[in-house]
Amino acid sequence: MDLETLQYPIGRFSWNGDTDPQAREQRLRVIETTPAELRRAVSGLTGVQLDTPYRPDGWTVRQVVHHYADDHMNSYIRFKLALTEDSPVIKPYSEPAWGDLPDARTGPVEPSLALLAALHERWVGAWRALAPEDWPRTFVHPRNGSTVSLDRLAALYAWHGRHHVAQILALRTRNGW
């Protein structure tokens, strides 16, 4: 299997610009359910299995779980900033550096799984409370200068959760776990 498929088992993120209320709700259902899917994906894994990279030169399953929590916490803050400020420039962070910190490399996954369940419950409630005029609100990512609407953010984070769950499930399948 090629590295691209190992890294992106559901394909790379693609934004089609769809702002239809039904598409929004579908994305929110995905965001709502992926923490439980992640929990099922890592259920029963041993410490050695959690410390297995999902691809050559990739993060371990443990690091993927912690990254998922770290990244969604950051995104939740960006979401709130977009709602309370006029197109704020957000603070980026180094995903590889965060993934290499001791808590991500060796910490138990349960706190991140619990955090994701609580965070997504709150986040999805906040998404569903948005007025139609709130969805186009934006923030600016300084690394590439892109302006990100809340519609695009929802699409990205629906993809992001499915992406990491798929990485872990593909590893389990390849290794017969």
C-alpha positions as CSV (number, residue, x, y, z in Angstrom):
1,M,0.0,0.0,0.0
2,D,1.4,3.4,-0.9
3,L,2.2,6.1,1.7
4,E,-0.5,8.4,0.4
5,T,-3.2,5.8,1.0
6,L,-1.8,4.9,4.4
7,Q,-1.7,8.6,5.5
8,Y,-5.1,9.5,3.9
9,P,-7.2,6.4,3.9
10,I,-10.4,8.4,3.2
11,G,-8.6,10.8,0.8
12,R,-7.4,14.3,1.4
13,F,-9.8,17.0,2.7
14,S,-11.7,18.7,-0.1
15,W,-14.0,21.7,0.4
16,N,-16.8,21.9,-2.1
17,G,-18.3,25.2,-0.7
18,D,-21.6,23.5,0.2
19,T,-23.5,25.6,2.8
20,D,-26.8,23.8,2.5
21,P,-28.5,23.3,5.9
22,Q,-28.8,19.6,5.3
23,A,-25.1,19.3,4.5
24,R,-24.3,21.3,7.7
25,E,-26.4,18.9,9.8
26,Q,-24.7,15.9,8.2
27,R,-21.3,17.3,9.1
28,L,-22.4,18.0,12.7
29,R,-23.7,14.4,13.0
30,V,-20.2,13.2,11.9
31,I,-18.5,15.5,14.4
32,E,-20.9,14.3,17.1
33,T,-20.3,10.6,16.5
34,T,-16.6,10.4,15.8
35,P,-15.4,10.5,19.4
36,A,-17.3,7.3,20.1
37,E,-16.0,5.8,16.8
38,L,-12.4,6.7,18.0
39,R,-13.1,5.0,21.3
40,R,-14.2,1.9,19.6
41,A,-11.3,2.0,17.2
42,V,-8.8,1.9,20.1
43,S,-10.8,-0.4,22.3
44,G,-8.9,-3.4,23.5
45,L,-5.5,-2.3,22.1
46,T,-2.5,-3.1,24.3
47,G,0.2,-0.7,25.2
48,V,2.4,-2.1,22.4
49,Q,-0.4,-1.7,19.9
50,L,-1.1,1.9,21.0
51,D,2.6,2.6,20.5
52,T,2.6,1.2,16.9
53,P,2.8,3.8,14.1
54,Y,-0.2,3.8,11.8
55,R,2.2,4.1,8.9
56,P,6.0,4.2,8.3
57,D,7.4,7.4,9.8
58,G,4.0,8.3,11.1
59,W,2.6,8.9,14.6
60,T,1.7,6.0,16.9
61,V,-1.9,5.3,17.5
62,R,-1.4,6.9,20.9
63,Q,-0.1,10.1,19.3
64,V,-3.0,10.1,16.8
65,V,-5.5,10.0,19.7
66,H,-3.8,12.8,21.6
67,H,-3.4,14.9,18.4
68,Y,-7.1,14.5,17.6
69,A,-7.9,15.9,21.1
70,D,-5.2,18.7,20.9
71,D,-6.3,19.8,17.4
72,H,-10.0,19.8,18.2
73,M,-9.4,21.9,21.3
74,N,-7.5,24.4,19.2
75,S,-10.3,24.4,16.6
76,Y,-13.0,24.9,19.2
77,I,-11.2,28.1,20.4
78,R,-10.9,29.2,16.8
79,F,-14.6,28.6,16.3
80,K,-15.3,30.8,19.4
81,L,-12.9,33.5,18.2
82,A,-14.7,33.6,14.8
83,L,-18.0,34.1,16.6
84,T,-16.8,36.9,18.9
85,E,-14.3,38.8,16.8
86,D,-14.3,40.2,13.3
87,S,-12.3,37.7,11.2
88,P,-9.5,37.3,13.8
89,V,-6.0,36.0,12.9
90,I,-5.7,32.8,14.9
91,K,-2.6,31.5,16.6
92,P,-1.2,28.4,14.9
93,Y,0.7,25.6,16.7
94,S,3.2,23.0,15.6
95,E,1.3,19.8,15.3
96,P,4.5,17.7,15.0
97,A,6.0,19.4,18.1
98,W,2.8,18.8,20.1
99,G,2.7,15.2,18.9
100,D,6.3,14.7,20.1
101,L,5.6,16.0,23.7
102,P,5.9,13.3,26.4
103,D,2.2,13.4,27.2
104,A,1.4,12.6,23.5
105,R,4.1,10.0,23.2
106,T,3.5,8.1,26.4
107,G,0.3,9.3,28.2
108,P,-2.8,7.2,28.6
109,V,-5.4,7.7,25.9
110,E,-8.4,7.7,28.2
111,P,-8.1,11.4,29.2
112,S,-8.1,12.4,25.5
113,L,-11.0,10.1,24.7
114,A,-13.0,11.6,27.6
115,L,-12.0,15.1,26.6
116,L,-13.1,14.6,23.0
117,A,-16.5,13.2,24.1
118,A,-17.1,16.3,26.3
119,L,-15.7,18.8,23.8
120,H,-17.7,17.5,20.9
121,E,-20.9,17.5,22.9
122,R,-20.4,21.1,23.8
123,W,-19.1,22.0,20.3
124,V,-21.9,20.4,18.4
125,G,-24.4,22.2,20.7
126,A,-22.7,25.4,19.9
127,W,-22.8,24.7,16.1
128,R,-26.5,23.8,16.3
129,A,-27.2,27.1,18.1
130,L,-25.8,29.2,15.3
131,A,-28.1,31.5,13.5
132,P,-27.9,31.3,9.7
133,E,-26.0,34.6,9.5
134,D,-23.2,33.1,11.8
135,W,-22.1,30.3,9.5
136,P,-20.2,32.6,7.1
137,R,-18.2,34.1,10.0
138,T,-14.5,33.6,9.5
139,F,-11.0,33.5,11.0
140,V,-7.7,33.9,9.2
141,H,-4.9,31.3,9.4
142,P,-1.6,33.2,9.3
143,R,0.5,30.3,7.9
144,N,-1.1,30.4,4.6
145,G,-3.3,33.5,4.8
146,S,-6.5,31.5,4.2
147,T,-9.8,32.8,5.5
148,V,-11.8,30.0,7.0
149,S,-15.6,30.2,7.4
150,L,-17.4,28.3,10.0
151,D,-19.0,26.3,7.2
152,R,-15.6,25.2,6.0
153,L,-14.5,24.5,9.5
154,A,-17.4,22.1,10.1
155,A,-16.6,20.3,6.8
156,L,-12.9,20.1,7.8
157,Y,-13.5,18.7,11.3
158,A,-16.1,16.2,10.1
159,W,-13.3,15.0,7.7
160,H,-10.6,15.2,10.3
161,G,-12.3,12.9,12.8
162,R,-13.1,10.3,10.1
163,H,-9.6,10.6,8.8
164,H,-7.9,9.6,12.1
165,V,-10.4,6.9,12.9
166,A,-9.8,5.4,9.5
167,Q,-6.0,5.5,10.0
168,I,-6.4,3.4,13.2
169,L,-8.9,1.0,11.7
170,A,-6.8,0.5,8.6
171,L,-3.8,-0.4,10.9
172,R,-5.9,-2.8,12.9
173,T,-7.0,-4.5,9.7
174,R,-3.5,-4.7,8.3
175,N,-2.1,-6.1,11.5
176,G,-5.1,-8.4,12.2
177,W,-6.0,-6.7,15.5
